[in-house]
Amino acid sequence: MSELRKIPFNPVEVPFLRGVDLVKQGPNYAIFNISRNEEREDLFKWVGPLQSDSVQFFKNTRYTKQLTSYLQFSGEVRVCVLRGSRHEKILKAETPVLILVANSYNSCFRLLAEGRVDYTPVSLHEVSNVFKTSGVSEKIIKKTPIVLYRSEGYIAFSKQTPDEEISEWQSSLDQLKKDGEYDRLANQYLYPRE
């Protein structure tokens, strides 16, 4: 998209909350692939959607409880979530689980592999990258049928970003989709390889 717009693009990976704070504080920031929801709607300007996604729970293969809904979680269930995430807010509001917060999905997967937590919710579009970067084996952790929520991912821009610039970004995304280039890039970088 930046190539179509002929502007420089220098992505930097930061913890989720730091990224949200940067985008809220000033211009020239954006968060790639964040769920657009009612709680966030007025915080950003949006370009997308990029894709539809599900956030599902993963567990250590040694954990034997067979649950089908997070609403079945008891106060003994330990769940690792991303600090400040929608996952944390939903689970705190709707379940009695013991929540451990972490700064990254990698940390949650490591805690899951060590048996220090029982579950962690992860976007299905991010899970292959989490396996790759966390160093945790797919033989130790498996996906459960438990869905926390479904969402659409967007690029969230600072509110200070001019509407004309948002329109240009949206047009660039629409052009990539129309040409089929978006599907090629999404299959290469965004979607999990199972």
LINRA-V306311 format. One record per residue. RES is the residue in one small letter. SS is DSSP state (~ for helix, > for strand, _ for the rest). BURIAL is 1 if it has 24 or more other ideal C-beta (glycine too) atoms within 12 Angstrom, else 0. Layout:
res={RES/RES}
ss={SS/SS}
burial={BURIAL/BURIAL}
This chain:
res={m/s/e/l/r/k/i/p/f/n/p/v/e/v/p/f/l/r/g/v/d/l/v/k/q/g/p/n/y/a/i/f/n/i/s/r/n/e/e/r/e/d/l/f/k/w/v/g/p/l/q/s/d/s/v/q/f/f/k/n/t/r/y/t/k/q/l/t/s/y/l/q/f/s/g/e/v/r/v/c/v/l/r/g/s/r/h/e/k/i/l/k/a/e/t/p/v/l/i/l/v/a/n/s/y/n/s/c/f/r/l/l/a/e/g/r/v/d/y/t/p/v/s/l/h/e/v/s/n/v/f/k/t/s/g/v/s/e/k/i/i/k/k/t/p/i/v/l/y/r/s/e/g/y/i/a/f/s/k/q/t/p/d/e/e/i/s/e/w/q/s/s/l/d/q/l/k/k/d/g/e/y/d/r/l/a/n/q/y/l/y/p/r/e}
ss={_/~/~/~/~/_/_/_/_/_/_/_/_/_/_/~/~/~/~/~/~/~/~/~/~/_/_/_/_/>/>/>/>/>/>/_/_/_/_/_/~/~/~/_/>/>/>/>/>/>/>/>/>/>/>/>/>/>/>/>/_/_/_/_/_/_/_/_/_/~/~/~/_/_/_/_/_/>/>/>/>/>/_/_/_/~/~/~/~/~/~/~/~/~/_/_/_/>/>/>/>/>/_/_/~/~/~/~/~/~/~/~/~/~/_/_/_/_/>/>/>/>/>/_/_/_/~/~/~/~/~/~/~/~/_/_/_/_/_/_/>/>/>/>/>/>/>/>/>/>/>/>/>/>/>/>/>/_/_/_/_/_/~/~/~/~/~/~/~/~/~/~/~/~/~/~/~/~/~/_/~/~/~/~/~/~/~/~/~/~/_/_/_/_}
burial={1/0/0/0/0/0/0/0/0/0/0/0/0/0/0/1/0/0/1/1/0/0/1/1/0/0/0/0/1/1/1/1/1/1/1/1/1/0/0/1/0/0/0/1/1/1/1/1/1/1/1/0/1/1/1/1/1/1/1/1/0/0/1/0/0/0/1/0/0/1/0/0/1/0/0/0/1/1/1/1/1/1/1/0/1/1/1/1/1/1/1/0/0/0/1/0/1/0/1/1/1/1/0/1/1/1/1/1/1/1/1/1/1/0/0/0/1/1/1/1/1/1/1/1/1/1/1/1/1/1/1/0/0/1/0/1/0/0/0/0/1/1/1/1/0/1/1/1/1/0/1/1/1/1/1/1/1/1/0/0/1/0/0/0/1/1/0/0/1/1/0/1/1/0/0/1/0/0/0/0/0/1/0/0/0/1/0/0/0/1/1/1/0/0}
